[in-house]
């Protein structure tokens, strides 16, 4: 019979010293079964004991081996927020891959936080899924160490901040998308082009806005800070900011919204102010959600391949869990593309 100690071995980490599960237990002053309880996310361990064991696991770079056989048939999918059609496209992509692999998907939300809470990490350790996919969020150092010590692979999709070179991640060409959206408006003849960005703490939001600035600068147009306003990727922000931007005497003739939901909020603000799209105002969004083609007028937008990105994230997390000899790419970036519909036209008088 295989003992808990022999079924799990460490790998070198920040300490050059290696330790077996039993040695970590002795150093922590607890039994080997107690260390196993911590590894398995069991709740019946005193908080101080759990913290001490976790510190030792992290110090010794402890990592379980042969975890595949004991994994649950699950993929954990963690969202920064779970309140939009955007999330549904991501869920669909992960489900496509999980279903083919005979796995189920567990959904959770970090309630707007950029990292999930500690309770979540313990729950994942107890579930022992095939892998974890984090969307528009990330992990702190202790959470990364916790998943690594349990041999639970993780992938970040559209990371909120810089995930680090060693963290597997999936993204899109956000800068190129912002450039293409704004260049399209410039080529139509617009000179006063506003922007409604997303949260400044998110990499994708900053990259789209940088693409917007680059398009203006390349065209020899000034970047007017008064025409750039920060949103939060929600419909309400597009509406509120739209009322402010479009209510000015020197209002922009076109606006690049950082995502489709803000673009739709802008539509509502324009209607309320008696402006017609695209006769009085051109609008470009970002994402190409299914609703973009059905609103009136259909929305010109940058297509972000959300379903394909989610599928790539799911395939990557499964590849990482197989511990194959051939290394897998840890950073994948999918191309965006401009989809021109009826919400953009030359400015009035041209």
N, C-alpha and C positions, 0 to 999 in steps of 0.2 A: 504494500500500500504506500502511496506517495504522501509524504507529510507536507503540511503547508510550507515549511521552510524549504524543502527541496524543489517545490513547484515554482518558486519565485527567486530570482536572482537580481543583483544590482548591476548597474553600469556606471562607469566613472562619471562624476559630475563635477561640482566646484571643488570637491575634496579629492585628492589623489588616493585616499584610502577607500577601499571597498568594504562593504559589510553585508553579511547575510541578514535575513529577517531576524534570526535569533540574536545576532550581535547587536542589531539596532534595539531589540527588546531589552537586552541587558544594559545598554547605554542609557536607555530611557527609564530603566528601573521598573519595567513592566514585563508581563508574560508575552510570549510569541503570539498566542491567540488574541491578545489585546491589540497588538500591531496589525494582525489580520483584520480585526474589527474596524480599525481606522482605515485600512486600505479598502475595505468593502463598504465604507460609508455608514456603518452601523451607528445608531443613535446612543447605544448604551455604553458610551465612553465619556468620562469626565472631560469637560472642556480644556482644563489645563493639561491633562494627559494627551488629549488629541493634538493640542498645539505643539507640545514637546515632540511627539512622534512625527508630526508633519515636518517640523524643523529638521529632524534627523534624516528623514527620508529625502528632503531637499538637499541637505548638506552632502549626503553620500551619493546623490544622483541615483537613488534607488529606482529601479524600473522592473515591473513584472515581466516575466517571459511566458510564452505560450498562453497568452491571454485569449487568443482567438476562440478556443474551445469553450471558454466559460462566458463569452459575451452574450448579452441579450440580443435578440433580433430587432434592434432598434437603432434609429439615428435621431439624435437630439438636435432640434432646430430652434435656435434662440434668436428672437427678434428684439431690436431696440424698441420698436413699437409695432403693434399688430392691428392697425386700424385703417387699412387702405387696400385698394385693388392691387397696388404694388406688391403687397405681401402675398396676395393670392397667386400672382405670377411666380413668385419664388417658391411657394409651397408646391405649386403644380410641378415645377422642375425637379425638386427634391423627391417628390412622390413618384415621378416617372422612373427615376433610377432606383429608389428604394423598392418599389413594387417588383421590378425586374430581378432584384437581388433577394427577394423574399423577406424584406424587412418592413417594419412599420416606422412611422415618424411621430416623435413626441414634440409637441409645440410648447414653447414657453416664451414669456415676454419679460424684459428687464425694466418695464415701466418707465421708459425714457432715460434710464441710466446707461452709460457707455460700457459698464461692466456689470454682469449679473452679480447678485448677492452671494454671500458665503453659503447660505442655505441651499442655493441652487447647486453649487459645486458638490456639496455632500450628497445631494439627491442623485446627481449624475454618477458619482462614485458608487452609490448603492445600485443604480440601474445597470452599470457596466455596459453601455451601448457600444455599437460598432464604431461610432464616432460622433463628433459634435460639430455642427455648422453654426457659426455666429454671424448674424446679419447686421451691418451697420453698428457693430459693437466690437468688443474685444475682451481680453482676459488680463487680469493683473498677474504679477509674478507668482504669487502663491497659488492662484488658480491654475496657471500653466503647469507649475510643479506638481500639483495634485493630479491633474489629468495625465501628465507624463509618467508619474510613478505608477499609475494604474494601467499604463499602455493603452490609453484611450486617445486616439488621434483627433485633432481638431483642425478646422479650416475656417478662416475669416472671409466672408463675402462682403465686398465693398467696405473695407475697414474704416472705422470712424477716424482713427489717427494712424500714424505710422506703425504698422504691426511689427516691424523689425525684419531683417533679412531672413531670419530662421523660422518665421511663422508662415505657414502655407496660407495663401490668400488668392482670391478670385476678384477681379475688378473689370472695369470697362474703360474705354478711352474717353474719359470725361473731358479732359482739356480739348481734345480734338472735336468733341461734340459741341462744346461751347463756342469754339472757333467757327465751326461750320454753321451753327445757328445764326451767329451774329454776322458772318460774312454774307449769308443769304440776304439778310435785311439790308446790309450795305449795298449789295449788288442791285437790289430793287430801287435804290435811291434814297434810303432813309439816312438821315444825318443826326437826328436826336433819338438815340436808341437807349431806352431804359433797361434796367436789369433788376429782377427780384431773385436774390440768391437764396440758398438754403442756410442752415446753421453753419457759422464760421468754424466750429470745432470739427466739422466733418470734412475729410479729405476730398470726397467727391464734389462737395459744394464749392470748396476753394478752387478746385481744378476747373470746374465749369466757368466760374467767374474769371479765372485767369485766361481761359480761352476767349471769353467775351472781350476782355481788355486787349488781348493780342490782336484780335480781328480789327478793332478800332484803330489801334496804333499802326498796324500794317497798312490800313487804308488812309492814314494821315489824319484821322479824326481825333479830337480831344476826348479823353476819358473824364467825363464830368461826374465827380463824386455825388453831386446832388441827384443824379439819375440812377444811382445804385442804392438799393435798399435791401436789408437783410430780412429774410423770412424764416419759416421753420418747416417748409415742405408740406404745409397743410392748406386746404382750400381757403380757410378763414384768413390766413395771412395774405394770400393773393388778393382777396376781396378788400381787406383793410388797406393794404399798401397800394392797391390799384386805385382806390378812391383818392388817396393822397397824391399819387403821381399824376393821375388823369385830371384831377381837380385844379391843377396849376394852370396859370395863364400860358406859360411856356411849356406845356406838357409835351412828352415825347410822342413821336408819330409811330413808334414801334417799341415793343418790350420783349425781351428774352426772359422768360420765367424759368427758374431753376428746375422745375419739374411740372408735370401735367396738372397736378392738383392745384398748384398755385396759378397756372395758366387759366384753369376753369374759374377760379375765384376772380381773376382779372376780367374774364368774360362778364361775370355778374356785375362787377363794378362799372364796366363800360356801358352795359345796358342801363344801369341805374342813372348814369350821367348822360344818357341819350346819344352815346357814341356807337357807330356801326363798325363792325369788324367784317372785312378788312378796309372798308372805305375810309374810315376815320382813324383806325388803329390796326396795325399789324401785330400779331402775337405768335410767338414760337415757344413751345414747351420742351420738355425733356422726359423721356421714358417710353413714349408710345404705348400707353395703356390702351386696352380695348375700347374704352369710352372715347378716346381721342378721335376716332373716325366717325362717331355717331353724334357728336355735339354739333350745334349749328352756329357758325360754319365749321366743317371738319377742321381739326387742329393740325397745323404744321408743327412738327415736333422732331426731336432727335430720338431715334429708336435705340434704346438700351436693351440688349438681348437678355432680359431678366430670366426667362425660363431657361435659356441656354446657359447662362451664368450659374443658375442654381443646379442644373444638371452637372456642370463641370465641377462645382463644389462637392456635390455628392459623390461623383466618381473619384475625385481626388482623395476625399476622406476615406473611402473604401480602399483605394490603392495604398494609402499610408498604413492602413490597418493590416495589410497583407504581409508587411515586412519583406517585400520582394528585394532581390539583390540589385536590380536595376533602379537607380534613383529616379524619383518622379519630380517633375517640375514643381517648384514650390510657389511660384508666382505666375498666374495666368491672367492675361488681360484680353478681353474680347472687344471687337471693333463696334463702334457706334456708327449710325448712318442717319443722314437727314431725310425725313419723309415730308415732302412738300404737299400740302393740301390747300384748303381755301381760306385760311385765316391770315394769309400774307399777300400783300400786293404793293405796288408802287404807291408812294404817298400822294395824297390829293394834290392836283396841280401839276403832276409830272406826266 
